[in-house]
Amino acid sequence: MTTTKKRIGRPTTTDPRVHRYNFKLTTEENIRFKQMLCKAGLEHNRSQFIVKRIFNEEFVVIKRDPSKTQFIARLNEFYFQFQKLANNCAPVKAI
């Protein structure tokens, strides 16, 4: 009787990243590096930022506008009020 063991853990990739590089920055360079990270919107993913910067790939920067978020929230509330009105009127139409 042969049993196959179920693999536990993260699935393996076809092209694993095994090559690693290390570099040091001065204080001024670190400040500039952090500003570039913030401008690109990749504060939490430094490795992706560095790879894209080295190989000249385009950055996709998404900026959120809080006023638009508030507008969408109010628009949703307005829509839900109409939906409630339609739900209340539906039984009246059935009569």
Secondary structure as UniProt FT lines:
FT   HELIX           27..40
FT   TURN            43..44
FT   HELIX           46..54
FT   TURN            55..56
FT   HELIX           66..94
//
